[in-house]
């Protein structure tokens, strides 16, 4: 069971880091699809990404994604583990809550300046959405893995 959780912990890191690189491309307007590149919180991240290399920003995001996964696993009620709507809500809530210490800890000054400060309410929802996207990707990959067996 420990290897299973370790694998998911690493997967949360990697998936979050990859999505961060994709998000960077949207904020730089190098990817344009469905108007994502024009969403206010995506646009707000442009100066944040200018302050970090691709690797640095992806590593920060990956670490936060892994910490969020750890918090989700530790706190998820048993009733949510096999109940998809409950699971999604739980992932969204914990992901949104992770943004609070990110905003106020002082560990992420560029993120605070360019993302959290200008968009104090929007970021709660974008953090929640980010968690759901990563969680959904992890679930989809698990389903694909089961189909291959």
TAWOKA-V834597 format. One record per residue. N is the residue number from 1. RES is the residue in three letters. PSI is psi in degrees with one decimal (NA if undefined). Layout:
n->N res->RES psi->PSI
n->N res->RES psi->PSI
This chain:
n->1 res->UNK psi->-35.3
n->2 res->UNK psi->-40.7
n->3 res->UNK psi->-38.5
n->4 res->UNK psi->-47.4
n->5 res->UNK psi->-37.8
n->6 res->UNK psi->-42.7
n->7 res->UNK psi->-44.7
n->8 res->UNK psi->-34.0
n->9 res->UNK psi->-46.8
n->10 res->UNK psi->-39.2
n->11 res->UNK psi->-41.2
n->12 res->UNK psi->-42.1
n->13 res->UNK psi->-52.7
n->14 res->UNK psi->-45.1
n->15 res->UNK psi->-43.1
n->16 res->UNK psi->-42.6
n->17 res->UNK psi->-41.8
n->18 res->UNK psi->-44.1
n->19 res->UNK psi->-31.2
n->20 res->UNK psi->-40.6
n->21 res->UNK psi->-41.7
n->22 res->UNK psi->-43.7
n->23 res->UNK psi->-39.9
n->24 res->UNK psi->-44.0
n->25 res->UNK psi->-37.3
n->26 res->UNK psi->-44.9
n->27 res->UNK psi->-30.0
n->28 res->UNK psi->-1.4
n->29 res->UNK psi->25.0
n->30 res->UNK psi->-24.7
n->31 res->UNK psi->131.5
n->32 res->UNK psi->112.2
n->33 res->UNK psi->135.1
n->34 res->UNK psi->17.8
n->35 res->UNK psi->10.4
n->36 res->UNK psi->-36.7
n->37 res->UNK psi->-13.4
n->38 res->UNK psi->-2.8
n->39 res->UNK psi->137.9
n->40 res->UNK psi->-40.5
n->41 res->UNK psi->-24.6
n->42 res->UNK psi->-44.8
n->43 res->UNK psi->-40.9
n->44 res->UNK psi->-24.3
n->45 res->UNK psi->-11.8
n->46 res->UNK psi->-52.2
n->47 res->UNK psi->-28.9
n->48 res->UNK psi->-47.5
n->49 res->UNK psi->-28.0
n->50 res->UNK psi->-23.9
n->51 res->UNK psi->-12.9
n->52 res->UNK psi->146.9
n->53 res->UNK psi->165.2
n->54 res->UNK psi->-44.6
n->55 res->UNK psi->-43.9
n->56 res->UNK psi->-46.8
n->57 res->UNK psi->-41.3
n->58 res->UNK psi->-39.3
n->59 res->UNK psi->-43.2
n->60 res->UNK psi->-49.0
n->61 res->UNK psi->-42.6
n->62 res->UNK psi->-42.4
n->63 res->UNK psi->-44.6
n->64 res->UNK psi->-40.8
n->65 res->UNK psi->-40.6
n->66 res->UNK psi->-40.7
n->67 res->UNK psi->-42.1
n->68 res->UNK psi->-43.5
n->69 res->UNK psi->-45.1
n->70 res->UNK psi->-45.5
n->71 res->UNK psi->-39.7
n->72 res->UNK psi->-47.3
n->73 res->UNK psi->-42.0
n->74 res->UNK psi->-30.9
n->75 res->UNK psi->-11.2
n->76 res->UNK psi->125.5
n->77 res->UNK psi->148.3
n->78 res->UNK psi->-33.2
n->79 res->UNK psi->-20.2
n->80 res->UNK psi->-15.4
n->81 res->UNK psi->-29.8
n->82 res->UNK psi->14.6
n->83 res->UNK psi->102.2
n->84 res->UNK psi->-48.4
n->85 res->UNK psi->-41.5
n->86 res->UNK psi->-42.6
n->87 res->UNK psi->-47.6
n->88 res->UNK psi->-44.4
n->89 res->UNK psi->-42.5
n->90 res->UNK psi->-45.3
n->91 res->UNK psi->-43.0
n->92 res->UNK psi->-44.4
n->93 res->UNK psi->-48.9
n->94 res->UNK psi->-40.9
n->95 res->UNK psi->-41.0
n->96 res->UNK psi->-41.1
n->97 res->UNK psi->-31.4
n->98 res->UNK psi->-30.4
n->99 res->UNK psi->-24.2
n->100 res->UNK psi->-53.4
n->101 res->UNK psi->-27.6
n->102 res->UNK psi->-37.8
n->103 res->UNK psi->-41.8
n->104 res->UNK psi->-6.2
n->105 res->UNK psi->-23.3
n->106 res->UNK psi->-1.8
n->107 res->UNK psi->-18.1
n->108 res->UNK psi->65.4
n->109 res->UNK psi->-37.1
n->110 res->UNK psi->-39.2
n->111 res->UNK psi->-39.6
n->112 res->UNK psi->-47.2
n->113 res->UNK psi->-43.3
n->114 res->UNK psi->-15.4
n->115 res->UNK psi->-58.3
n->116 res->UNK psi->-44.3
n->117 res->UNK psi->-47.6
n->118 res->UNK psi->-21.8
n->119 res->UNK psi->64.4
n->120 res->UNK psi->-32.8
n->121 res->UNK psi->-37.3
n->122 res->UNK psi->-36.8
n->123 res->UNK psi->-28.1
n->124 res->UNK psi->-44.3
n->125 res->UNK psi->-37.8
n->126 res->UNK psi->-35.5
n->127 res->UNK psi->-42.3
n->128 res->UNK psi->-45.5
n->129 res->UNK psi->-41.8
n->130 res->UNK psi->-43.3
n->131 res->UNK psi->-41.2
n->132 res->UNK psi->-39.4
n->133 res->UNK psi->-46.1
n->134 res->UNK psi->-46.7
n->135 res->UNK psi->-41.6
n->136 res->UNK psi->-38.5
n->137 res->UNK psi->-42.5
n->138 res->UNK psi->-42.4
n->139 res->UNK psi->-43.1
n->140 res->UNK psi->-42.0
n->141 res->UNK psi->-36.3
n->142 res->UNK psi->-42.0
n->143 res->UNK psi->-43.7
n->144 res->UNK psi->-39.8
n->145 res->UNK psi->-40.2
n->146 res->UNK psi->-35.5
n->147 res->UNK psi->-30.7
n->148 res->UNK psi->-19.2
n->149 res->UNK psi->NA
